[in-house]
Amino acid sequence: MRAPLDGVYGDRTASAVAKFQQAYGLTPDGIAGDRTWAALKRHSLNRSEVDILAKVIYGEARGESYTGQVAVGAVVMNRIQSGRFGSGIRDVVFEPGAFTAVDDGQYWLTPDRTAYMAAFDAVRGWDPTGGALYYFNPRTATSKWIWSRPQTVTIGNHIFAK
């Protein structure tokens, strides 16, 4: 049973922080210092950031299977965690040319419940792509570069790559 939120940084909070630190390769001291906050930011999103992720998923993959939608969300999370695409979801999603849905306006459509569920699963760590940083539709891809990337898996209409 979960304890009610009380706003106190007590033993339960310190224990939860230490478990997070241990899971993500940090010194498990239970103190939410700079390194812990940086790791937390790479592995979690707040409510408005989940909205951004759901919009990307809906704009890019709404016709795909649920696994395909989670996979698109996982690519976004993998980019955030890599640190090579910016320091947060806004940097990743709005990088010029990174996502077709942003470029063609489909990003601004209202996501459905499935897109939000896929976003939550991606944030929680489900990654059906095997660590992919890219994906593309082979029927519509115009970039020769994307074909040079090591491919990890095909899910629906998308090929995922590192």
Secondary structure, DSSP 8 states (H G I E B T S, - for coil): ------S---HHHHHHHHHHHHHTTS---S---HHHHHHHHHH---HHHHHHHHHHHHHHHTTS-HHHHHHHHHHHHHHHHHSSS-SSHHHHHTSTTS-HHHHHSGGGS---HHHHHHHHHHHTT--TTSS-SEEE-TTT---HHHHTS-EEEEETTEEEE-
